Amino acid sequence: MKKVSIIIPVYKAEKYVAATVQAALNQTYKNLEILIIDDESPDKSIEICQQFTDSRIRIIRQKNRGLPGARNTGIRHAQGDYLTFLDADDIWLPEKVEKHVNHLENSPNVGVSFSRSAFINETGEPLGIYQMPKLTGITPALIICRNPISNGSAAIIRREVFDAIKYQDNIHGTVEDFYFDERLRHPNSDATDVECWLRIAVKTNWQIEGIPEALTLYRVNSGGLSANLLKQLESLAKVIEKARSYAPELISEYGTLARAYHLRYSARRAVSLQDGSLAVKLMHTAITTNWRILLEDPSRTLLTLAAAYSVWLLPYSLYSSLEAVALKNTGANQKRRILQDQAS
């Protein structure tokens, strides 16, 4: 059995980290090492992690480098054949690692295996909706526009993939190998995972492919990165600008379209945070940035626009009732599709 390294960056996660570490320990695939990267967390997160006595756990401490820096430290210390990241507020289903290892073992050209994800709230309760990205035919254009991997806890990656994209830099006083670009680190937001997936797609021959099950439980919390909409937009803009250096033709063709998709994503987040005026502004900007978003994905674009206006104009009680019905129908349709895809 090949070893899998689970890298858990930890910073201010004391409310959630116990459930996250337990989810890693509960995996049906047993040949694991669990690397907990203490990114100079000021709370009790590491004290909580130290209560686990499983011999597969290692705690690695470092000066604060942010999420990409913690991931890089984890990769440097990892001994596994496959590497994966589990953010300290997310949870995995027990069979996640096993199913991804089977996928990679049976798909020698696939370097990154990812899954769909189910949304949970701050207390861990399911919201009944899912991230439903495209699973095959993943291109650089799709990654920069819509990030099908969806979140940092969704993918398991061959070590050879990271060997193929590593580069050396001196950011912290010594020359080190880098994988995620820490120079793109942005306070309270992070898009370095998108840039990493894009670099893999552009610079290597490894395929990126998903499996249909929702094996990651992705936590939506008001204090997390998802709440920092405008800062996240700035981070994504930095990804586009960096990509000009190694994929200029891609950015020439898709740069403004990618920006439009990023704006639409931020509008959806603004809707979920009940900020209707911001959501409407973001949607208008998205459409004027590149109107092709209406042609490529008309249903989702128009639904987002309608939701933005609804939360802006309707009384809160009426909007909440409409939203509850819409989310219930959406979740039912998504779950039905997941089951169909699993059966096919």
N, C-alpha and C positions, 0 to 999 in steps of 0.2 A: 504493500500500500504506500502510495506517495504521500509525503508529508504536506500539510496545508498550514501556512502561517496566517493567523488571524491577527491583524494589527488594529488595536483600539486606541486612537488618540483620546486623551482625557484632559479636559480643561473645564472647570466649573460645571461638573455633571453629577453632583452628589445626589440629585433627585432621581436620576435614571440609571446610573452606571451599574448598580447591583443587578438589575434586570438584564442589562446588556451583557455583562460578563456571564451571568447564568445561562443566557441564550447560547453563548459560545460553548459553554461546557456541556450543554444539553444536546449537542449535535450528534446525530447517529453515526457520522463518520468520526472515528476516534483518533486517527493519527494526526494530531494537531499540536501546534504550539500557539500559545496566546500571548502576544506581546502587548502589554499595556504601556503606552507611552505617556508618561507624566510630563505634560507640557507646562511645568511649573504652576500646576493648578493651586489656587489659593484657598480652596475650600476643603471639605473632608472627603473628596472623591477618592484619593489614593488610600486613605485610611479604610474606606469601605472595601476597596479592591484587596487590601492586605488581609482581609478577613477570609478570603478564599484560600484554601490550602492545596488545591490541585497542583501537582508537580509540573503540569504543562504550562503554567502561568509564569511569565517573567515580567517584572516591572522595570522599565528603563526610564531614567530621569534625565531631563535636559532643561536648559534655559528656555524660556518661552520663545517659540519660533512660529506659532500659529499652526493651523491645521495642515497645510502642505509640508511644513517643517517636521511635524510629528509623523506624518506619513513617510517622508523621506528617511527619517531615523529608523522607523520600523522596517523599511525595505532593506536598509544597510545591515540590520541585525538579524533579519529573517533567514532561517535555514531551510525553509520549505521549498518544494518543487512548484507549488501553487501559492500565490499570495492573495490576500483579500483584506478589505478594510471594513470595519464595523464601527460606525460613529457611536459615540458613547450615550446617545439618547435613542438609538434605534434598536430593534429586536429582530432576530431571525427565527423562522420556523425550524424545528429540529432537523428536518431532512434537507435543509438548504445546501450545505457543503457537499453532502453525498450526491445530490442530483447534479450539481455543477461539475464535480469531479467526473461523474459518469459521462456528462456531456462532452467535456474536454477529452477524456480518454477515447471516446468514440468519434471525435471530430478533430483529426490531427492538424487541420488547417486553421482551426479556431484558436485564437490566443486569448480572447476575452469573452467569458461567458457571463451573461447577466440575466436577471429575472425581472418580472413585473413586481410591483410593490403595492401593499395595501396601506392606506393612511390610518393612523391612530392619533388620538388626541393626547393632551398632556398627561392624562391619567392612565393612558394605555388602552382606552376603549376604542374599538374599531369605528371609523366614521362611515363605513359601508361603501367607500369609493376607492378606486385603484388608479395607479399610474399604468397606462396601457400603451407603451411605446411600440413602434415597429420592431419586429424581432429579427428579421433577416434583410439582406441587401443593405447593410449599414454602410453608408458612404461618408466621406468627409463633409460634404454639403449638409447631409442630414444631421451629423453631429454638431456642427457649428450653429445650425438653425434651431434644432429641437432636442438635442442631447438625449438620444433614445435610452442611454444607460440610466438616466433620470436622477439618480442620487448616488452618493459615495458608498453606500452600504449594499449596493445591488450586484456588484461584479466580483468574479474570481478570475485571476489572471495568471498565466504561465510566467514563471521566472524569466524565461527567455525573452518575453516581451519587454520587460524592464531592462534587461541587458541590452536590447536593441536600441532603446531610446535614451539611455543614460548619457549624461554629459558632466563635465567637471566645472566647478566654479569655486570662488572664494568669497563667501558671504559672511561667515562667522569667524574669520581669522585663520582658517586653514583650508586647503584645497580638499574638496569632498566630491563624491559622486552625487548627482542630483537626478531626480525623476520627475517630480512635480516642481514647477517653477516658483520658488519662494519669492522671487522679485515681483511676482504678480499678486502677492499677498495684499489684502485690503482689509482695513479694520472693520470688523462686524459683517463681513461678507466674504464669499469665496467662490471663485469660478475656476480654480486651478485644476479641478478634476476634468472639466470640459476641455481645457487646453491640453491636458495629458492624453485624453482619449483621441482628440483631434490629431495630436502628434503621432500617436500610434497608427492611426488610419492613413496619415499622409506619408510617413517615413518608413513603415514596415509593410510586409506582405501578409501579416497576420489578419485573419478575419475577426470581426466582432459580431457575436450572435447571441440572441436571447432565447430563453426557454419560457413557456407560457405561464407557469404557475406564479402566483404572487407569494414569493418566499421571504421577502423582506417586509417588515412592518416599519414604515417610515413615519416618524413622529412629527407632527405639526405643532410647534409651540411658539407662543407669542414672543418669547425672548430669544428665539433662535435666528439663524441666518435668514429664514424665509420671511421674517418680518421687516428686514432691512431692504426694502424694495429698491430705492434709488441707489443705495450703495452697491447692491447686487448688479444693477444695470451698469454702473461704472466698472465693476469687475469684468463683466462680459465684454464691455467695450475694449478693455485692455487685452482680452483674449483675441479679439478681432485684429487689433493693431499688431500684436505679436505675430499672428499668423501671416501677416503680410510679408514677413521676413523669410518664411519657408514655404508658403503656399500663395504667392501673389496672384496667380490666375484664379484660384478659388475665391479669394477675397474680392477680386475685381468683379467676379460674376455674382457672388452671393453675399457680399458684405452688408449691403443695405437690407437685403431680405432677412439676413440673420438678425440684424438690429430690429427689424419689424417683429420677428418672432419673439425676441427677447422682451420687447415692449408689451406684446400680448400676454406673455407669461406673467410679467409683473402686474398687468391689469387684472389677471385672474387672482393673483395673490391679494391685490388691493380689494377686490370684491369680497374675498373670504375674510378680510379684516374690516369689512363694513365701511371702507373709505370710497364712497361712490364718486365724489368729485375727482379724486386722483385716478380712479379706474377709467372714468370717461376721458380724462386728459391723456392718459397713456394709450388708450385705444385709438383716439384721434391721431396721435403722433405715430402710432404703428402703421395705420393705413396710409398716412401721408408720406411716411418714410419709404415704403415700398408697397404699392397697391396690389402687387402679385400675391400678397398674403390672402387676399380675397379670392383669387382664382385657385390657388394651390389647396387651400383648406377653408372653403367658404362656410361650412356649417359651424365649425368651432370658432371661427373669427366672428361670425354674426351672433352666435350664442353669447360669446364673451362681451360683445358690444351691448347686447340686450340686457345682460346681467348687470353691466356697469351702470346703464341708465336706470335700471330698476332699483338698485340699491341707492342710487343718488336721488331719485324722484319719489319713490313710494314710501309710505309710512313704514317704520321699522317692523311693526307687527305683521303687516300684509306681506312685506318682502320676505320675512322669515318663514311665513307659511308657504309661500311659493317656492322658496329655496328648499325647504324640507321635502316637498313633493318632487321637485326636480332632481335632488340628490338621490332620493330613494329610487326613482326610475332609472337614473344613470347608473347607480350601483348595481341594480338588478340586471341591467343590460350588460354591464361589464363582467359581472360574475358569470352570466350565461355564456359570454364569449370565451372567457377563460376556460370554462368546462368543455366547450366545443373544441377549442384549440388543443387541450390536453388529450381529448379523445381521438383527434385526427392524427 
